[in-house]
Each structure stands twice: as structure tokens, then as C-alpha cells.
Amino acid sequence: MTDLRATLEADLAEAERKAWDSLARYKFFMFGYHAADWVKINRRLGSERWNPFKDLVDAARAKRTERAPAPQKARPAAHAEQGSA
């Protein structure tokens, strides 16, 4: 049992390292893959470790809820030309 736990602990550390490395290189898809792998391994360990990506998720949620100005629709070129005549 301790060998399995040691293997899972090593896999957990490797998943976290790969996730941060992927994010640092703008490999967002791979970041998501390794971050999800970290969560899965952490659950298998049955531990209540603090998710190292929690602060990043919280920052993204805060950014998402900010009110951005509504994008303005561009007028078609035909309408712009009619107004100048």
C-alpha cells in the first residue's frame, strides 16, 4: 500500500509540474489536461490537499464577472458611403 501511495504522490507532483510548465508556455489545453490529472490523482489519494490551481481559478472567475462594455456593431460600408453624399 505504501508503494502505491508513494507512486501516487510522485504522480501528483509530476502532474502539478507539467500543468504549470504548460501554462507558462501558453499550452492552455495541456494545462487543463494536467490540472485535471492532478485533481484525479488527489482524489485517488483520498487527501484533502489544497488545490494549487485554486487561486488561478478564483482570479479567472473574478475576471469573468467584471462588466465589460458591450461591443459596438460596425456599420456596413454601404451605409457609411450613403451618409457622405
Secondary structure, 3 states (H helix, E strand, C coil): CHHHHHHHHHHHHHHHHHHHHHHHCCCHHHHHHHHHHHHHHHHHHCCCCCCCCHHHHHHHHHHHHCCCCCCCCCCCHHHHHHHCC
